[in-house]
Amino acid sequence: MISIQNSLAELERCHRERDAAVDCYLGAIRSMAQYTIDLEPAITDPQRKYLTALAEEASSGTLELLTETRATLRGLLRDYRDRAAHYLNRLREELDGTARALEQILSSLSQTDGDHESRLRSALGRLRDISRSPEGSAVRAALLSALDTIDQSLEQIRKQHRLTVAQLQVEVGVLHKRIVALEAAAALDQLADLFNRREMEERIRSAPAGFCLLLARVNGGFRLAEIQFRPEVAAELTAAFTKRLRNILPPSAVIGRWGHEEFVALLDISVAEATVIAKSVSAQLSGSYACMLAGKTVRPSLQLSVAVVDSEGSPPDRILERVKGFLSGM
């Protein structure tokens, strides 16, 4: 009897702890929605809506559904990070352009300041000489009064000019600091960093002897994702694939996108090392990927064909023929 009571007490304690954990999890999601950093409505509003809907779905769902929300939450946060990075990068470019414009203004002001001031000073000097001559006695008083007024105005303009330049210099310094901070925040891999087919062919032709190539062909996965879901999903899938590929390859690898679903990496390593990496690429990059579609997780999948081409003893044209043959599926 005591054993049964202990078991029931333990079971109740487990249920309480589970309910508390679920409440904490749902509270964390709702807090993420509430305290999402405001960027612009087109980015922030959907994120808040999706996180709020996810919390409601998780609070009324089964254990399996609750488990599934982990991937959805991770996808939402990853998608918001990417959108925020794009936003910050755009803002950084705008700030950079503003800073350049301010620097041009400062340069223009500094160049024109000395020119105008010297011309005004010279004109004032000539007027003073005229006022001192005997012929100018009739207008001397009027000239001296006008000269004093112009001289005082010129001094005021010069002070205001210096103040404006100082303010602009402060603004340029603030902009530069913000640009540095935004550059650090906007750390996002872009497909634009990949070389295109023409550039890869040039590098293969000019590469020193002893290199090898890793070839990866995606068998319809990107096109299928675009047809089955949306172009945005296909773009996210391609970016995730590229990021994983970069993480597996050596930092010195030169990576190119040969075609829509074909990739080439030029590696300065031995064939044996490249073969090991090729097996890792095939194993780790094939399979399903978690992507976001209207706040929900979708899982398009990729199947890869991977090969290694050794450059030893082959002219560039022959190497390129082998690359084209494999990537075209021949």
C-alpha positions in Angstrom: 0.0 0.0 0.0 2.8 2.4 0.9 4.6 1.5 -2.3 1.4 2.3 -4.4 1.1 5.7 -2.6 4.7 6.4 -3.2 4.3 5.6 -6.9 1.2 7.8 -7.2 3.0 10.6 -5.4 5.9 10.2 -7.8 3.6 10.1 -10.8 1.8 13.3 -9.6 5.2 15.0 -9.1 6.2 14.0 -12.7 3.0 15.4 -14.0 3.4 18.7 -12.2 7.0 19.0 -13.4 5.9 18.2 -16.9 3.1 20.8 -16.8 5.6 23.3 -15.4 8.1 22.6 -18.1 5.4 23.0 -20.8 4.2 26.2 -19.3 7.8 27.5 -19.2 8.2 26.5 -22.9 5.0 28.2 -23.9 5.9 31.3 -21.9 9.2 31.4 -23.6 7.6 31.3 -27.0 5.1 34.0 -26.1 7.9 36.1 -24.6 9.8 35.8 -27.9 6.8 37.1 -29.7 6.2 39.9 -27.3 9.9 41.1 -27.2 10.7 40.5 -30.9 13.0 43.4 -31.9 11.2 45.9 -34.1 12.8 46.2 -37.5 10.1 47.0 -40.0 6.4 45.9 -40.1 6.9 43.5 -43.0 9.5 41.6 -41.0 8.4 41.9 -37.4 4.6 41.6 -37.7 4.6 38.1 -39.3 7.2 36.9 -36.8 5.1 37.9 -33.9 2.0 36.4 -35.5 3.7 33.1 -36.3 5.2 32.8 -32.8 1.9 33.5 -31.1 0.1 31.0 -33.3 2.9 28.4 -32.5 2.3 28.9 -28.8 -1.4 28.4 -29.1 -0.9 25.3 -31.3 1.5 23.8 -28.8 -0.7 24.5 -25.8 -3.6 22.5 -27.2 -1.8 19.8 -29.1 -0.6 16.3 -28.4 2.8 15.3 -27.2 3.9 14.5 -30.8 2.7 18.0 -31.9 4.5 19.6 -29.0 7.7 17.8 -30.0 7.3 19.0 -33.6 7.1 22.6 -32.5 10.8 22.5 -31.6 11.8 22.3 -35.3 9.2 25.0 -36.2 10.5 27.3 -33.4 14.1 26.8 -34.6 13.1 27.5 -38.1 11.2 30.7 -37.2 14.2 32.0 -35.2 16.6 31.1 -38.0 14.4 32.8 -40.6 14.0 35.9 -38.5 17.8 36.0 -38.0 18.3 35.8 -41.8 15.7 38.5 -42.5 17.2 40.7 -39.7 20.7 40.3 -41.2 19.4 41.3 -44.7 17.7 44.4 -43.1 20.8 45.3 -41.1 23.0 44.8 -44.2 20.7 47.2 -46.2 20.8 49.7 -43.4 24.6 49.4 -43.2 24.8 50.2 -46.9 22.5 53.2 -46.5 24.6 54.5 -43.6 27.8 53.9 -45.5 26.3 56.0 -48.4 25.3 58.7 -46.0 28.8 58.7 -44.4 30.4 59.1 -47.8 28.0 61.9 -48.7 28.9 63.7 -45.5 32.6 63.3 -46.1 32.2 64.8 -49.5 30.3 67.7 -48.0 33.1 68.2 -45.5 35.7 68.1 -48.2 33.7 70.6 -50.3 33.3 72.9 -47.3 36.9 72.8 -46.4 38.0 73.6 -50.0 35.5 76.4 -50.5 36.0 77.9 -47.0 39.6 79.1 -47.6 38.8 80.3 -51.1 35.8 82.5 -50.2 37.5 83.8 -47.0 40.7 84.8 -48.8 38.7 86.6 -51.5 36.6 88.5 -49.0 39.6 89.4 -47.0 41.3 90.7 -50.1 38.3 92.8 -51.1 38.1 94.2 -47.5 41.8 95.1 -47.7 41.3 97.0 -51.0 38.3 98.9 -49.5 40.4 99.9 -46.5 43.1 101.2 -48.7 40.5 103.3 -50.6 39.1 104.6 -47.4 42.5 105.8 -46.2 43.3 107.7 -49.5 42.7 111.5 -49.6 40.3 111.0 -52.5 38.1 108.9 -50.4 37.6 111.4 -47.5 33.9 112.0 -48.5 32.9 108.4 -48.1 35.5 107.4 -45.5 33.0 107.2 -42.6 30.5 105.2 -44.6 33.2 102.8 -45.9 34.7 102.3 -42.5 31.2 101.5 -41.0 30.5 99.1 -43.9 33.9 97.5 -43.5 33.4 96.9 -39.8 29.9 95.4 -40.4 31.3 93.1 -43.2 34.2 92.1 -41.0 32.0 91.2 -38.1 29.6 89.2 -40.4 32.5 87.4 -41.9 33.8 86.4 -38.5 30.3 85.1 -37.5 30.0 83.1 -40.8 33.5 81.6 -40.1 32.4 80.6 -36.6 29.2 79.1 -37.8 31.0 77.3 -40.6 33.5 75.7 -38.1 30.5 74.7 -35.9 28.8 73.0 -38.8 31.9 71.2 -39.8 32.4 70.0 -36.2 28.8 68.7 -36.1 29.2 66.9 -39.4 32.5 65.3 -38.2 30.7 64.0 -35.1 27.8 62.6 -37.2 30.3 60.9 -39.5 32.0 59.3 -36.5 28.7 58.0 -35.2 27.8 56.6 -38.6 31.1 54.8 -38.9 30.6 53.2 -35.4 27.2 52.1 -36.4 28.5 50.7 -39.7 31.1 48.6 -37.8 28.5 47.3 -35.4 26.1 46.4 -38.3 28.9 44.7 -40.2 29.5 42.5 -37.2 25.8 41.7 -36.8 25.1 41.0 -40.4 27.0 37.7 -40.6 25.0 35.8 -43.2 26.4 33.5 -46.0 25.2 34.5 -49.4 25.0 32.4 -52.6 26.5 35.4 -54.3 29.8 34.4 -52.7 30.0 31.4 -54.9 31.8 31.6 -58.2 29.9 31.0 -61.4 30.7 28.4 -64.0 32.9 30.7 -66.2 34.9 31.8 -63.2 35.4 28.2 -62.0 36.6 27.1 -65.5 39.2 29.9 -65.4 40.4 28.9 -62.0 40.6 25.2 -63.0 42.7 26.2 -66.1 45.0 28.4 -64.1 45.3 26.2 -60.9 48.8 24.7 -60.2 49.2 21.0 -60.6 48.2 18.7 -57.8 44.7 19.9 -57.1 41.5 17.8 -57.2 37.9 18.6 -57.7 34.8 17.6 -55.6 31.7 17.5 -57.7 28.2 17.5 -56.3 25.0 17.1 -58.3 21.6 17.6 -56.6 19.1 15.3 -58.3 16.1 17.6 -58.8 15.7 18.7 -55.2 15.8 22.5 -55.7 13.3 22.4 -58.6 11.0 20.0 -56.7 11.0 22.3 -53.7 10.1 25.3 -55.9 7.2 23.3 -57.5 6.0 21.6 -54.3 6.3 24.6 -52.1 7.4 28.1 -53.2 10.4 29.8 -54.7 11.3 31.2 -51.2 11.5 27.6 -49.9 13.8 26.6 -52.7 16.0 29.6 -52.0 16.2 28.8 -48.3 17.0 25.2 -49.1 19.8 26.2 -51.5 21.3 28.5 -48.9 21.1 25.8 -46.2 22.8 23.3 -48.6 25.5 25.8 -49.5 26.2 26.6 -45.8 26.5 22.9 -44.9 28.8 22.4 -47.9 31.1 25.2 -46.7 31.2 23.8 -43.2 32.4 20.4 -44.5 35.0 21.6 -47.0 38.4 23.0 -46.0 38.5 26.8 -45.5 40.8 27.1 -48.5 38.3 25.5 -50.9 37.2 27.5 -53.9 33.5 26.7 -54.4 31.4 27.4 -57.5 27.9 26.9 -58.7 28.2 25.3 -62.0 24.5 25.2 -62.8 21.2 25.4 -61.0 21.8 22.1 -59.1 25.5 21.5 -59.8 28.4 22.5 -57.6 32.2 22.3 -58.0 34.8 22.7 -55.3 38.5 23.1 -56.1 40.6 21.5 -53.3 44.3 21.8 -52.7 44.5 18.4 -50.9 45.3 14.8 -51.8 42.8 12.6 -53.6 42.6 10.3 -50.5 41.6 13.3 -48.3 39.1 14.5 -51.0 37.5 11.1 -51.1 36.9 11.1 -47.4 35.4 14.6 -47.6 33.2 13.5 -50.5 31.8 10.7 -48.4 30.9 13.2 -45.7 29.3 15.5 -48.2 27.2 12.7 -49.5 26.1 11.5 -46.1 25.5 14.8 -44.4 24.0 16.8 -47.2 21.6 14.2 -48.5 18.2 14.0 -46.7 15.6 16.4 -45.4 16.1 20.1 -44.6 13.8 22.1 -42.3 12.6 25.2 -44.1 9.9 27.8 -43.2 6.7 28.3 -45.2 4.2 30.8 -43.8 5.3 30.2 -40.2 5.3 26.4 -40.6 8.1 23.9 -40.9 8.3 22.1 -44.3 10.9 19.4 -45.0 12.1 19.3 -48.6 14.7 16.6 -49.2 17.8 16.4 -51.4 19.6 13.4 -52.9 23.2 14.0 -54.0 25.6 12.4 -56.4 29.2 13.1 -55.5 32.5 12.5 -57.2 36.2 13.4 -57.0 38.3 14.3 -60.0 42.1 14.0 -59.8 44.0 16.6 -61.9 47.2 14.6 -61.9 48.5 13.9 -65.5 45.4 15.5 -67.2 45.3 18.7 -69.2 42.7 21.3 -68.2 40.5 20.6 -71.2 40.3 16.9 -70.2 39.5 17.8 -66.6 36.7 20.1 -67.7 35.3 17.3 -69.9 35.1 15.0 -67.0 33.5 17.7 -64.9 30.9 18.4 -67.6 30.2 14.7 -68.1 29.5 14.0 -64.4 27.5 17.1 -63.7 25.3 16.6 -66.8 24.5 13.1 -65.7 26.3 11.3 -68.5 
